[in-house]
Amino acid sequence: MKRAQGSSPYEARYGFSRAVRVGERILVAGTAPVEADGSSTPGDAADQARRCLTIILGAIAELGGSAADVVRTRMYIVDPADADAIGAVHGEYFGEIRPASTMVVVKALLRDEWRVEIEAEALVRGET
């Protein structure tokens, strides 16, 4: 098993990895819009979604995968009015790949300023 760590202050505090590769599978934890310094990404829901997906794809790349290997995403959003903006960003990254995906409206995320959190799963063929 291989692990990728990110810059979220919660990874060490709560005892989890940004992503884990087991064989051909890469599982990426719920990824919030967190900057390298641990602060929240400024901007609207689309800006935050871009940050989440940048972190996710970085972790997948670190473990030997790419966006083309993503087979599943889950988007947790706090305001249904943000669905189209977040969905459009998802389409920027995965429009041709078209992974199975779920978008769920939740009451809140860990920080009040977060509008979105995203999970992903990739299936990588080849060496582990």
Backbone as XML, in Angstrom:
<?xml version="1.0"?>
<chain id="A" units="angstrom">
  <residue number="1" name="MET">
    <atom name="N" x="0.842" y="-1.170" z="0.000"/>
    <atom name="CA" x="0.000" y="0.000" z="0.000"/>
    <atom name="C" x="0.891" y="1.239" z="0.000"/>
  </residue>
  <residue number="2" name="LYS">
    <atom name="N" x="0.502" y="2.228" z="-0.807"/>
    <atom name="CA" x="1.212" y="3.496" z="-0.875"/>
    <atom name="C" x="0.259" y="4.600" z="-0.451"/>
  </residue>
  <residue number="3" name="ARG">
    <atom name="N" x="0.830" y="5.655" z="0.149"/>
    <atom name="CA" x="0.017" y="6.771" z="0.620"/>
    <atom name="C" x="0.555" y="8.085" z="0.072"/>
  </residue>
  <residue number="4" name="ALA">
    <atom name="N" x="-0.359" y="9.030" z="-0.132"/>
    <atom name="CA" x="0.005" y="10.400" z="-0.482"/>
    <atom name="C" x="-0.524" y="11.306" z="0.616"/>
  </residue>
  <residue number="5" name="GLN">
    <atom name="N" x="0.278" y="12.254" z="1.009"/>
    <atom name="CA" x="-0.131" y="13.229" z="2.018"/>
    <atom name="C" x="-0.318" y="14.581" z="1.336"/>
  </residue>
  <residue number="6" name="GLY">
    <atom name="N" x="-1.214" y="15.367" z="1.877"/>
    <atom name="CA" x="-1.461" y="16.700" z="1.347"/>
    <atom name="C" x="-1.081" y="17.753" z="2.366"/>
  </residue>
  <residue number="7" name="SER">
    <atom name="N" x="-1.619" y="18.948" z="2.195"/>
    <atom name="CA" x="-1.284" y="20.051" z="3.082"/>
    <atom name="C" x="-2.380" y="20.360" z="4.093"/>
  </residue>
  <residue number="8" name="SER">
    <atom name="N" x="-3.448" y="19.592" z="4.098"/>
    <atom name="CA" x="-4.534" y="19.852" z="5.047"/>
    <atom name="C" x="-4.050" y="19.642" z="6.476"/>
  </residue>
  <residue number="9" name="PRO">
    <atom name="N" x="-4.328" y="20.586" z="7.361"/>
    <atom name="CA" x="-3.928" y="20.412" z="8.755"/>
    <atom name="C" x="-4.682" y="19.275" z="9.441"/>
  </residue>
  <residue number="10" name="TYR">
    <atom name="N" x="-5.754" y="18.817" z="8.833"/>
    <atom name="CA" x="-6.572" y="17.770" z="9.443"/>
    <atom name="C" x="-6.010" y="16.366" z="9.227"/>
  </residue>
  <residue number="11" name="GLU">
    <atom name="N" x="-5.153" y="16.192" z="8.229"/>
    <atom name="CA" x="-4.634" y="14.857" z="7.944"/>
    <atom name="C" x="-3.881" y="14.280" z="9.136"/>
  </residue>
  <residue number="12" name="ALA">
    <atom name="N" x="-2.915" y="15.007" z="9.655"/>
    <atom name="CA" x="-2.154" y="14.513" z="10.811"/>
    <atom name="C" x="-3.012" y="14.529" z="12.072"/>
  </residue>
  <residue number="13" name="ARG">
    <atom name="N" x="-3.778" y="15.593" z="12.255"/>
    <atom name="CA" x="-4.591" y="15.742" z="13.462"/>
    <atom name="C" x="-5.646" y="14.641" z="13.582"/>
  </residue>
  <residue number="14" name="TYR">
    <atom name="N" x="-6.264" y="14.286" z="12.460"/>
    <atom name="CA" x="-7.342" y="13.293" z="12.486"/>
    <atom name="C" x="-6.901" y="11.902" z="12.046"/>
  </residue>
  <residue number="15" name="GLY">
    <atom name="N" x="-5.631" y="11.772" z="11.646"/>
    <atom name="CA" x="-5.070" y="10.461" z="11.339"/>
    <atom name="C" x="-5.544" y="9.846" z="10.040"/>
  </residue>
  <residue number="16" name="PHE">
    <atom name="N" x="-5.460" y="10.588" z="8.937"/>
    <atom name="CA" x="-5.821" y="10.006" z="7.645"/>
    <atom name="C" x="-4.854" y="10.471" z="6.570"/>
  </residue>
  <residue number="17" name="SER">
    <atom name="N" x="-4.873" y="9.767" z="5.447"/>
    <atom name="CA" x="-4.047" y="10.104" z="4.290"/>
    <atom name="C" x="-4.910" y="10.797" z="3.250"/>
  </residue>
  <residue number="18" name="ARG">
    <atom name="N" x="-4.294" y="11.677" z="2.472"/>
    <atom name="CA" x="-5.019" y="12.322" z="1.370"/>
    <atom name="C" x="-5.507" y="11.277" z="0.391"/>
  </residue>
  <residue number="19" name="ALA">
    <atom name="N" x="-4.619" y="10.310" z="0.088"/>
    <atom name="CA" x="-4.978" y="9.246" z="-0.841"/>
    <atom name="C" x="-4.202" y="7.992" z="-0.486"/>
  </residue>
  <residue number="20" name="VAL">
    <atom name="N" x="-4.780" y="6.861" z="-0.850"/>
    <atom name="CA" x="-4.163" y="5.559" z="-0.608"/>
    <atom name="C" x="-4.282" y="4.743" z="-1.893"/>
  </residue>
  <residue number="21" name="ARG">
    <atom name="N" x="-3.165" y="4.114" z="-2.276"/>
    <atom name="CA" x="-3.206" y="3.196" z="-3.414"/>
    <atom name="C" x="-3.031" y="1.786" z="-2.913"/>
  </residue>
  <residue number="22" name="VAL">
    <atom name="N" x="-3.971" y="0.939" z="-3.288"/>
    <atom name="CA" x="-3.932" y="-0.485" z="-2.990"/>
    <atom name="C" x="-4.101" y="-1.192" z="-4.324"/>
  </residue>
  <residue number="23" name="GLY">
    <atom name="N" x="-3.046" y="-1.832" z="-4.797"/>
    <atom name="CA" x="-3.106" y="-2.464" z="-6.111"/>
    <atom name="C" x="-3.375" y="-1.427" z="-7.182"/>
  </residue>
  <residue number="24" name="GLU">
    <atom name="N" x="-4.424" y="-1.656" z="-7.953"/>
    <atom name="CA" x="-4.782" y="-0.740" z="-9.039"/>
    <atom name="C" x="-5.694" y="0.394" z="-8.585"/>
  </residue>
  <residue number="25" name="ARG">
    <atom name="N" x="-6.181" y="0.340" z="-7.355"/>
    <atom name="CA" x="-7.140" y="1.341" z="-6.860"/>
    <atom name="C" x="-6.452" y="2.469" z="-6.117"/>
  </residue>
  <residue number="26" name="ILE">
    <atom name="N" x="-6.877" y="3.690" z="-6.421"/>
    <atom name="CA" x="-6.469" y="4.864" z="-5.665"/>
    <atom name="C" x="-7.736" y="5.482" z="-5.087"/>
  </residue>
  <residue number="27" name="LEU">
    <atom name="N" x="-7.770" y="5.596" z="-3.782"/>
    <atom name="CA" x="-8.909" y="6.185" z="-3.083"/>
    <atom name="C" x="-8.466" y="7.524" z="-2.511"/>
  </residue>
  <residue number="28" name="VAL">
    <atom name="N" x="-9.178" y="8.589" z="-2.868"/>
    <atom name="CA" x="-8.829" y="9.919" z="-2.397"/>
    <atom name="C" x="-9.880" y="10.360" z="-1.382"/>
  </residue>
  <residue number="29" name="ALA">
    <atom name="N" x="-9.402" y="10.755" z="-0.211"/>
    <atom name="CA" x="-10.283" y="11.197" z="0.874"/>
    <atom name="C" x="-11.050" y="12.449" z="0.473"/>
  </residue>
  <residue number="30" name="GLY">
    <atom name="N" x="-12.092" y="12.749" z="1.219"/>
    <atom name="CA" x="-12.807" y="13.998" z="1.031"/>
    <atom name="C" x="-11.810" y="15.135" z="1.038"/>
  </residue>
  <residue number="31" name="THR">
    <atom name="N" x="-11.819" y="15.922" z="-0.029"/>
    <atom name="CA" x="-10.815" y="16.956" z="-0.227"/>
    <atom name="C" x="-11.494" y="18.314" z="-0.252"/>
  </residue>
  <residue number="32" name="ALA">
    <atom name="N" x="-11.127" y="19.126" z="0.710"/>
    <atom name="CA" x="-11.697" y="20.463" z="0.834"/>
    <atom name="C" x="-10.776" y="21.484" z="0.172"/>
  </residue>
  <residue number="33" name="PRO">
    <atom name="N" x="-11.264" y="22.700" z="-0.024"/>
    <atom name="CA" x="-10.464" y="23.746" z="-0.652"/>
    <atom name="C" x="-9.472" y="24.364" z="0.329"/>
  </residue>
  <residue number="34" name="VAL">
    <atom name="N" x="-8.347" y="23.679" z="0.513"/>
    <atom name="CA" x="-7.326" y="24.101" z="1.468"/>
    <atom name="C" x="-6.059" y="24.459" z="0.695"/>
  </residue>
  <residue number="35" name="GLU">
    <atom name="N" x="-5.510" y="25.620" z="0.997"/>
    <atom name="CA" x="-4.269" y="26.062" z="0.360"/>
    <atom name="C" x="-3.070" y="25.381" z="1.029"/>
  </residue>
  <residue number="36" name="ALA">
    <atom name="N" x="-1.903" y="25.510" z="0.412"/>
    <atom name="CA" x="-0.690" y="24.867" z="0.924"/>
    <atom name="C" x="-0.355" y="25.301" z="2.349"/>
  </residue>
  <residue number="37" name="ASP">
    <atom name="N" x="-0.740" y="26.526" z="2.725"/>
    <atom name="CA" x="-0.459" y="27.014" z="4.076"/>
    <atom name="C" x="-1.538" y="26.625" z="5.093"/>
  </residue>
  <residue number="38" name="GLY">
    <atom name="N" x="-2.535" y="25.844" z="4.659"/>
    <atom name="CA" x="-3.603" y="25.397" z="5.551"/>
    <atom name="C" x="-4.805" y="26.317" z="5.584"/>
  </residue>
  <residue number="39" name="SER">
    <atom name="N" x="-4.718" y="27.468" z="4.931"/>
    <atom name="CA" x="-5.861" y="28.386" z="4.895"/>
    <atom name="C" x="-6.885" y="27.907" z="3.871"/>
  </residue>
  <residue number="40" name="SER">
    <atom name="N" x="-8.090" y="28.423" z="3.973"/>
    <atom name="CA" x="-9.143" y="28.083" z="3.014"/>
    <atom name="C" x="-8.954" y="28.850" z="1.714"/>
  </residue>
  <residue number="41" name="THR">
    <atom name="N" x="-9.281" y="28.219" z="0.616"/>
    <atom name="CA" x="-9.203" y="28.855" z="-0.688"/>
    <atom name="C" x="-10.215" y="29.993" z="-0.758"/>
  </residue>
  <residue number="42" name="PRO">
    <atom name="N" x="-9.766" y="31.188" z="-1.110"/>
    <atom name="CA" x="-10.720" y="32.286" z="-1.257"/>
    <atom name="C" x="-11.509" y="32.128" z="-2.554"/>
  </residue>
  <residue number="43" name="GLY">
    <atom name="N" x="-12.599" y="32.852" z="-2.666"/>
    <atom name="CA" x="-13.357" y="32.846" z="-3.911"/>
    <atom name="C" x="-14.674" y="32.126" z="-3.782"/>
  </residue>
  <residue number="44" name="ASP">
    <atom name="N" x="-15.283" y="31.937" z="-4.938"/>
    <atom name="CA" x="-16.612" y="31.337" z="-4.979"/>
    <atom name="C" x="-16.528" y="29.809" z="-5.038"/>
  </residue>
  <residue number="45" name="ALA">
    <atom name="N" x="-17.688" y="29.190" z="-5.192"/>
    <atom name="CA" x="-17.751" y="27.724" z="-5.211"/>
    <atom name="C" x="-16.932" y="27.132" z="-6.355"/>
  </residue>
  <residue number="46" name="ALA">
    <atom name="N" x="-16.919" y="27.788" z="-7.513"/>
    <atom name="CA" x="-16.134" y="27.280" z="-8.647"/>
    <atom name="C" x="-14.642" y="27.317" z="-8.335"/>
  </residue>
  <residue number="47" name="ASP">
    <atom name="N" x="-14.172" y="28.413" z="-7.747"/>
    <atom name="CA" x="-12.757" y="28.504" z="-7.359"/>
    <atom name="C" x="-12.412" y="27.403" z="-6.359"/>
  </residue>
  <residue number="48" name="GLN">
    <atom name="N" x="-13.290" y="27.172" z="-5.413"/>
    <atom name="CA" x="-13.042" y="26.140" z="-4.406"/>
    <atom name="C" x="-13.050" y="24.745" z="-5.031"/>
  </residue>
  <residue number="49" name="ALA">
    <atom name="N" x="-13.956" y="24.491" z="-5.965"/>
    <atom name="CA" x="-13.990" y="23.192" z="-6.640"/>
    <atom name="C" x="-12.704" y="22.955" z="-7.424"/>
  </residue>
  <residue number="50" name="ARG">
    <atom name="N" x="-12.209" y="24.006" z="-8.103"/>
    <atom name="CA" x="-10.937" y="23.869" z="-8.834"/>
    <atom name="C" x="-9.801" y="23.494" z="-7.890"/>
  </residue>
  <residue number="51" name="ARG">
    <atom name="N" x="-9.770" y="24.123" z="-6.723"/>
    <atom name="CA" x="-8.713" y="23.805" z="-5.755"/>
    <atom name="C" x="-8.831" y="22.358" z="-5.290"/>
  </residue>
  <residue number="52" name="CYS">
    <atom name="N" x="-10.038" y="21.924" z="-4.978"/>
    <atom name="CA" x="-10.241" y="20.531" z="-4.550"/>
    <atom name="C" x="-9.744" y="19.560" z="-5.615"/>
  </residue>
  <residue number="53" name="LEU">
    <atom name="N" x="-10.121" y="19.805" z="-6.868"/>
    <atom name="CA" x="-9.737" y="18.886" z="-7.936"/>
    <atom name="C" x="-8.241" y="18.956" z="-8.244"/>
  </residue>
  <residue number="54" name="THR">
    <atom name="N" x="-7.625" y="20.105" z="-8.066"/>
    <atom name="CA" x="-6.176" y="20.211" z="-8.228"/>
    <atom name="C" x="-5.460" y="19.356" z="-7.181"/>
  </residue>
  <residue number="55" name="ILE">
    <atom name="N" x="-5.922" y="19.434" z="-5.940"/>
    <atom name="CA" x="-5.339" y="18.617" z="-4.868"/>
    <atom name="C" x="-5.545" y="17.132" z="-5.168"/>
  </residue>
  <residue number="56" name="ILE">
    <atom name="N" x="-6.756" y="16.774" z="-5.558"/>
    <atom name="CA" x="-7.087" y="15.376" z="-5.851"/>
    <atom name="C" x="-6.204" y="14.829" z="-6.970"/>
  </residue>
  <residue number="57" name="LEU">
    <atom name="N" x="-6.108" y="15.554" z="-8.070"/>
    <atom name="CA" x="-5.315" y="15.058" z="-9.199"/>
    <atom name="C" x="-3.826" y="15.031" z="-8.884"/>
  </residue>
  <residue number="58" name="GLY">
    <atom name="N" x="-3.372" y="15.924" z="-8.021"/>
    <atom name="CA" x="-1.980" y="15.871" z="-7.571"/>
    <atom name="C" x="-1.702" y="14.613" z="-6.769"/>
  </residue>
  <residue number="59" name="ALA">
    <atom name="N" x="-2.624" y="14.253" z="-5.887"/>
    <atom name="CA" x="-2.457" y="13.034" z="-5.081"/>
    <atom name="C" x="-2.507" y="11.789" z="-5.962"/>
  </residue>
  <residue number="60" name="ILE">
    <atom name="N" x="-3.419" y="11.779" z="-6.925"/>
    <atom name="CA" x="-3.516" y="10.640" z="-7.847"/>
    <atom name="C" x="-2.232" y="10.519" z="-8.662"/>
  </residue>
  <residue number="61" name="ALA">
    <atom name="N" x="-1.709" y="11.634" z="-9.141"/>
    <atom name="CA" x="-0.455" y="11.605" z="-9.912"/>
    <atom name="C" x="0.697" y="11.098" z="-9.060"/>
  </residue>
  <residue number="62" name="GLU">
    <atom name="N" x="0.745" y="11.546" z="-7.814"/>
    <atom name="CA" x="1.810" y="11.098" z="-6.905"/>
    <atom name="C" x="1.795" y="9.581" z="-6.737"/>
  </residue>
  <residue number="63" name="LEU">
    <atom name="N" x="0.615" y="8.983" z="-6.860"/>
    <atom name="CA" x="0.473" y="7.538" z="-6.694"/>
    <atom name="C" x="0.425" y="6.797" z="-8.034"/>
  </residue>
  <residue number="64" name="GLY">
    <atom name="N" x="0.810" y="7.481" z="-9.112"/>
    <atom name="CA" x="0.959" y="6.811" z="-10.395"/>
    <atom name="C" x="-0.238" y="6.848" z="-11.318"/>
  </residue>
  <residue number="65" name="GLY">
    <atom name="N" x="-1.234" y="7.651" z="-11.017"/>
    <atom name="CA" x="-2.420" y="7.732" z="-11.852"/>
    <atom name="C" x="-2.558" y="9.092" z="-12.516"/>
  </residue>
  <residue number="66" name="SER">
    <atom name="N" x="-3.675" y="9.266" z="-13.208"/>
    <atom name="CA" x="-3.957" y="10.532" z="-13.885"/>
    <atom name="C" x="-5.465" y="10.766" z="-13.882"/>
  </residue>
  <residue number="67" name="ALA">
    <atom name="N" x="-5.870" y="11.918" z="-14.360"/>
    <atom name="CA" x="-7.302" y="12.230" z="-14.445"/>
    <atom name="C" x="-8.036" y="11.167" z="-15.264"/>
  </residue>
  <residue number="68" name="ALA">
    <atom name="N" x="-7.386" y="10.647" z="-16.280"/>
    <atom name="CA" x="-8.015" y="9.640" z="-17.144"/>
    <atom name="C" x="-8.352" y="8.360" z="-16.395"/>
  </residue>
  <residue number="69" name="ASP">
    <atom name="N" x="-7.724" y="8.133" z="-15.243"/>
    <atom name="CA" x="-7.962" y="6.923" z="-14.454"/>
    <atom name="C" x="-9.120" y="7.076" z="-13.462"/>
  </residue>
  <residue number="70" name="VAL">
    <atom name="N" x="-9.648" y="8.276" z="-13.312"/>
    <atom name="CA" x="-10.713" y="8.516" z="-12.329"/>
    <atom name="C" x="-11.996" y="7.846" z="-12.808"/>
  </residue>
  <residue number="71" name="VAL">
    <atom name="N" x="-12.568" y="7.007" z="-11.937"/>
    <atom name="CA" x="-13.795" y="6.287" z="-12.276"/>
    <atom name="C" x="-14.985" y="6.711" z="-11.418"/>
  </residue>
  <residue number="72" name="ARG">
    <atom name="N" x="-14.722" y="7.468" z="-10.333"/>
    <atom name="CA" x="-15.804" y="7.848" z="-9.423"/>
    <atom name="C" x="-15.452" y="9.139" z="-8.718"/>
  </residue>
  <residue number="73" name="THR">
    <atom name="N" x="-16.420" y="10.056" z="-8.614"/>
    <atom name="CA" x="-16.274" y="11.247" z="-7.787"/>
    <atom name="C" x="-17.540" y="11.446" z="-6.959"/>
  </residue>
  <residue number="74" name="ARG">
    <atom name="N" x="-17.354" y="12.103" z="-5.830"/>
    <atom name="CA" x="-18.487" y="12.492" z="-4.990"/>
    <atom name="C" x="-18.261" y="13.944" z="-4.589"/>
  </residue>
  <residue number="75" name="MET">
    <atom name="N" x="-19.268" y="14.769" z="-4.820"/>
    <atom name="CA" x="-19.180" y="16.192" z="-4.489"/>
    <atom name="C" x="-20.200" y="16.497" z="-3.397"/>
  </residue>
  <residue number="76" name="TYR">
    <atom name="N" x="-19.716" y="17.060" z="-2.316"/>
    <atom name="CA" x="-20.574" y="17.473" z="-1.207"/>
    <atom name="C" x="-20.642" y="18.994" z="-1.252"/>
  </residue>
  <residue number="77" name="ILE">
    <atom name="N" x="-21.840" y="19.544" z="-1.395"/>
    <atom name="CA" x="-21.994" y="20.983" z="-1.505"/>
    <atom name="C" x="-22.973" y="21.467" z="-0.437"/>
  </residue>
  <residue number="78" name="VAL">
    <atom name="N" x="-22.814" y="22.715" z="-0.004"/>
    <atom name="CA" x="-23.678" y="23.235" z="1.058"/>
    <atom name="C" x="-24.834" y="24.077" z="0.532"/>
  </residue>
  <residue number="79" name="ASP">
    <atom name="N" x="-24.776" y="24.476" z="-0.723"/>
    <atom name="CA" x="-25.846" y="25.316" z="-1.288"/>
    <atom name="C" x="-26.213" y="24.784" z="-2.669"/>
  </residue>
  <residue number="80" name="PRO">
    <atom name="N" x="-27.455" y="24.340" z="-2.857"/>
    <atom name="CA" x="-27.839" y="23.828" z="-4.168"/>
    <atom name="C" x="-27.698" y="24.856" z="-5.288"/>
  </residue>
  <residue number="81" name="ALA">
    <atom name="N" x="-27.675" y="26.129" z="-4.949"/>
    <atom name="CA" x="-27.477" y="27.170" z="-5.959"/>
    <atom name="C" x="-26.082" y="27.103" z="-6.580"/>
  </residue>
  <residue number="82" name="ASP">
    <atom name="N" x="-25.138" y="26.433" z="-5.915"/>
    <atom name="CA" x="-23.768" y="26.273" z="-6.432"/>
    <atom name="C" x="-23.608" y="25.064" z="-7.344"/>
  </residue>
  <residue number="83" name="ALA">
    <atom name="N" x="-24.643" y="24.260" z="-7.499"/>
    <atom name="CA" x="-24.519" y="22.997" z="-8.232"/>
    <atom name="C" x="-24.019" y="23.201" z="-9.660"/>
  </residue>
  <residue number="84" name="ASP">
    <atom name="N" x="-24.579" y="24.148" z="-10.387"/>
    <atom name="CA" x="-24.166" y="24.338" z="-11.779"/>
    <atom name="C" x="-22.712" y="24.799" z="-11.876"/>
  </residue>
  <residue number="85" name="ALA">
    <atom name="N" x="-22.296" y="25.711" z="-10.997"/>
    <atom name="CA" x="-20.910" y="26.203" z="-11.036"/>
    <atom name="C" x="-19.930" y="25.084" z="-10.714"/>
  </residue>
  <residue number="86" name="ILE">
    <atom name="N" x="-20.233" y="24.308" z="-9.683"/>
    <atom name="CA" x="-19.353" y="23.199" z="-9.298"/>
    <atom name="C" x="-19.379" y="22.110" z="-10.362"/>
  </residue>
  <residue number="87" name="GLY">
    <atom name="N" x="-20.558" y="21.810" z="-10.885"/>
    <atom name="CA" x="-20.678" y="20.819" z="-11.950"/>
    <atom name="C" x="-19.907" y="21.219" z="-13.196"/>
  </residue>
  <residue number="88" name="ALA">
    <atom name="N" x="-19.915" y="22.509" z="-13.531"/>
    <atom name="CA" x="-19.172" y="22.988" z="-14.699"/>
    <atom name="C" x="-17.672" y="22.794" z="-14.508"/>
  </residue>
  <residue number="89" name="VAL">
    <atom name="N" x="-17.176" y="23.051" z="-13.303"/>
    <atom name="CA" x="-15.754" y="22.822" z="-13.026"/>
    <atom name="C" x="-15.439" y="21.333" z="-13.126"/>
  </residue>
  <residue number="90" name="HIS">
    <atom name="N" x="-16.299" y="20.493" z="-12.580"/>
    <atom name="CA" x="-16.121" y="19.046" z="-12.705"/>
    <atom name="C" x="-16.016" y="18.678" z="-14.183"/>
  </residue>
  <residue number="91" name="GLY">
    <atom name="N" x="-16.861" y="19.277" z="-15.001"/>
    <atom name="CA" x="-16.829" y="19.026" z="-16.438"/>
    <atom name="C" x="-15.542" y="19.484" z="-17.101"/>
  </residue>
  <residue number="92" name="GLU">
    <atom name="N" x="-14.943" y="20.583" z="-16.603"/>
    <atom name="CA" x="-13.657" y="21.045" z="-17.136"/>
    <atom name="C" x="-12.580" y="19.973" z="-16.968"/>
  </residue>
  <residue number="93" name="TYR">
    <atom name="N" x="-12.618" y="19.278" z="-15.854"/>
    <atom name="CA" x="-11.605" y="18.273" z="-15.538"/>
    <atom name="C" x="-11.952" y="16.897" z="-16.112"/>
  </residue>
  <residue number="94" name="PHE">
    <atom name="N" x="-13.239" y="16.568" z="-16.147"/>
    <atom name="CA" x="-13.644" y="15.195" z="-16.449"/>
    <atom name="C" x="-14.664" y="15.073" z="-17.588"/>
  </residue>
  <residue number="95" name="GLY">
    <atom name="N" x="-14.860" y="16.125" z="-18.367"/>
    <atom name="CA" x="-15.873" y="16.109" z="-19.417"/>
    <atom name="C" x="-15.722" y="14.974" z="-20.413"/>
  </residue>
  <residue number="96" name="GLU">
    <atom name="N" x="-14.495" y="14.649" z="-20.770"/>
    <atom name="CA" x="-14.247" y="13.557" z="-21.710"/>
    <atom name="C" x="-14.151" y="12.211" z="-21.003"/>
  </residue>
  <residue number="97" name="ILE">
    <atom name="N" x="-13.796" y="12.229" z="-19.742"/>
    <atom name="CA" x="-13.585" y="10.997" z="-18.971"/>
    <atom name="C" x="-14.910" y="10.440" z="-18.470"/>
  </residue>
  <residue number="98" name="ARG">
    <atom name="N" x="-15.760" y="11.329" z="-17.989"/>
    <atom name="CA" x="-17.111" y="11.023" z="-17.528"/>
    <atom name="C" x="-17.179" y="9.903" z="-16.486"/>
  </residue>
  <residue number="99" name="PRO">
    <atom name="N" x="-16.518" y="10.102" z="-15.334"/>
    <atom name="CA" x="-16.605" y="9.095" z="-14.268"/>
    <atom name="C" x="-18.021" y="9.059" z="-13.684"/>
  </residue>
  <residue number="100" name="ALA">
    <atom name="N" x="-18.336" y="7.975" z="-13.021"/>
    <atom name="CA" x="-19.571" y="7.943" z="-12.242"/>
    <atom name="C" x="-19.444" y="9.022" z="-11.179"/>
  </residue>
  <residue number="101" name="SER">
    <atom name="N" x="-20.518" y="9.749" z="-10.914"/>
    <atom name="CA" x="-20.399" y="10.879" z="-10.001"/>
    <atom name="C" x="-21.691" y="11.108" z="-9.233"/>
  </residue>
  <residue number="102" name="THR">
    <atom name="N" x="-21.538" y="11.613" z="-8.046"/>
    <atom name="CA" x="-22.663" y="11.969" z="-7.196"/>
    <atom name="C" x="-22.427" y="13.359" z="-6.642"/>
  </residue>
  <residue number="103" name="MET">
    <atom name="N" x="-23.494" y="14.169" z="-6.611"/>
    <atom name="CA" x="-23.438" y="15.476" z="-5.959"/>
    <atom name="C" x="-24.533" y="15.475" z="-4.899"/>
  </residue>
  <residue number="104" name="VAL">
    <atom name="N" x="-24.133" y="15.771" z="-3.665"/>
    <atom name="CA" x="-25.053" y="15.723" z="-2.534"/>
    <atom name="C" x="-25.023" y="17.073" z="-1.813"/>
  </residue>
  <residue number="105" name="VAL">
    <atom name="N" x="-26.196" y="17.585" z="-1.479"/>
    <atom name="CA" x="-26.273" y="18.796" z="-0.673"/>
    <atom name="C" x="-26.266" y="18.380" z="0.795"/>
  </residue>
  <residue number="106" name="VAL">
    <atom name="N" x="-25.346" y="18.975" z="1.546"/>
    <atom name="CA" x="-25.217" y="18.675" z="2.971"/>
    <atom name="C" x="-25.474" y="19.948" z="3.773"/>
  </residue>
  <residue number="107" name="LYS">
    <atom name="N" x="-25.790" y="19.775" z="5.026"/>
    <atom name="CA" x="-26.094" y="20.933" z="5.866"/>
    <atom name="C" x="-24.876" y="21.824" z="6.077"/>
  </residue>
  <residue number="108" name="ALA">
    <atom name="N" x="-23.713" y="21.215" z="6.254"/>
    <atom name="CA" x="-22.498" y="21.992" z="6.518"/>
    <atom name="C" x="-21.272" y="21.138" z="6.232"/>
  </residue>
  <residue number="109" name="LEU">
    <atom name="N" x="-20.125" y="21.825" z="6.056"/>
    <atom name="CA" x="-18.821" y="21.182" z="5.986"/>
    <atom name="C" x="-18.031" y="21.635" z="7.204"/>
  </residue>
  <residue number="110" name="LEU">
    <atom name="N" x="-16.828" y="21.132" z="7.360"/>
    <atom name="CA" x="-16.055" y="21.364" z="8.581"/>
    <atom name="C" x="-15.800" y="22.843" z="8.865"/>
  </residue>
  <residue number="111" name="ARG">
    <atom name="N" x="-15.508" y="23.621" z="7.837"/>
    <atom name="CA" x="-15.316" y="25.065" z="8.003"/>
    <atom name="C" x="-16.469" y="25.799" z="7.315"/>
  </residue>
  <residue number="112" name="ASP">
    <atom name="N" x="-16.959" y="26.837" z="7.949"/>
    <atom name="CA" x="-18.101" y="27.587" z="7.414"/>
    <atom name="C" x="-17.843" y="28.153" z="6.026"/>
  </residue>
  <residue number="113" name="GLU">
    <atom name="N" x="-16.609" y="28.526" z="5.715"/>
    <atom name="CA" x="-16.298" y="29.144" z="4.426"/>
    <atom name="C" x="-16.200" y="28.135" z="3.279"/>
  </residue>
  <residue number="114" name="TRP">
    <atom name="N" x="-16.148" y="26.851" z="3.580"/>
    <atom name="CA" x="-16.090" y="25.840" z="2.531"/>
    <atom name="C" x="-17.463" y="25.664" z="1.907"/>
  </residue>
  <residue number="115" name="ARG">
    <atom name="N" x="-17.502" y="25.676" z="0.576"/>
    <atom name="CA" x="-18.746" y="25.487" z="-0.160"/>
    <atom name="C" x="-18.820" y="24.108" z="-0.808"/>
  </residue>
  <residue number="116" name="VAL">
    <atom name="N" x="-17.660" y="23.421" z="-0.877"/>
    <atom name="CA" x="-17.597" y="22.129" z="-1.558"/>
    <atom name="C" x="-16.471" y="21.286" z="-0.974"/>
  </residue>
  <residue number="117" name="GLU">
    <atom name="N" x="-16.681" y="19.983" z="-0.991"/>
    <atom name="CA" x="-15.653" y="18.995" z="-0.662"/>
    <atom name="C" x="-15.855" y="17.848" z="-1.649"/>
  </residue>
  <residue number="118" name="ILE">
    <atom name="N" x="-14.761" y="17.295" z="-2.160"/>
    <atom name="CA" x="-14.852" y="16.292" z="-3.225"/>
    <atom name="C" x="-13.998" y="15.075" z="-2.886"/>
  </residue>
  <residue number="119" name="GLU">
    <atom name="N" x="-14.530" y="13.892" z="-3.185"/>
    <atom name="CA" x="-13.805" y="12.618" z="-3.076"/>
    <atom name="C" x="-13.613" y="12.066" z="-4.486"/>
  </residue>
  <residue number="120" name="ALA">
    <atom name="N" x="-12.637" y="11.190" z="-4.656"/>
    <atom name="CA" x="-12.439" y="10.548" z="-5.956"/>
    <atom name="C" x="-11.878" y="9.143" z="-5.772"/>
  </residue>
  <residue number="121" name="GLU">
    <atom name="N" x="-12.097" y="8.359" z="-6.792"/>
    <atom name="CA" x="-11.531" y="7.016" z="-6.856"/>
    <atom name="C" x="-11.012" y="6.801" z="-8.272"/>
  </residue>
  <residue number="122" name="ALA">
    <atom name="N" x="-9.821" y="6.235" z="-8.373"/>
    <atom name="CA" x="-9.209" y="5.967" z="-9.673"/>
    <atom name="C" x="-8.836" y="4.494" z="-9.770"/>
  </residue>
  <residue number="123" name="LEU">
    <atom name="N" x="-8.825" y="4.007" z="-10.973"/>
    <atom name="CA" x="-8.409" y="2.636" z="-11.261"/>
    <atom name="C" x="-7.267" y="2.717" z="-12.263"/>
  </residue>
  <residue number="124" name="VAL">
    <atom name="N" x="-6.068" y="2.330" z="-11.824"/>
    <atom name="CA" x="-4.857" y="2.464" z="-12.630"/>
    <atom name="C" x="-4.400" y="1.084" z="-13.061"/>
  </residue>
  <residue number="125" name="ARG">
    <atom name="N" x="-4.291" y="0.917" z="-14.356"/>
    <atom name="CA" x="-3.795" y="-0.366" z="-14.896"/>
    <atom name="C" x="-2.286" y="-0.326" z="-14.936"/>
  </residue>
  <residue number="126" name="GLY">
    <atom name="N" x="-1.650" y="-1.423" z="-14.594"/>
    <atom name="CA" x="-0.187" y="-1.484" z="-14.685"/>
    <atom name="C" x="0.438" y="-1.725" z="-13.333"/>
  </residue>
  <residue number="127" name="GLU">
    <atom name="N" x="1.689" y="-1.283" z="-13.175"/>
    <atom name="CA" x="2.446" y="-1.529" z="-11.948"/>
    <atom name="C" x="1.811" y="-0.860" z="-10.739"/>
  </residue>
  <residue number="128" name="THR">
    <atom name="N" x="2.008" y="-1.488" z="-9.576"/>
    <atom name="CA" x="1.466" y="-0.916" z="-8.335"/>
    <atom name="C" x="2.563" y="-0.316" z="-7.503"/>
  </residue>
</chain>
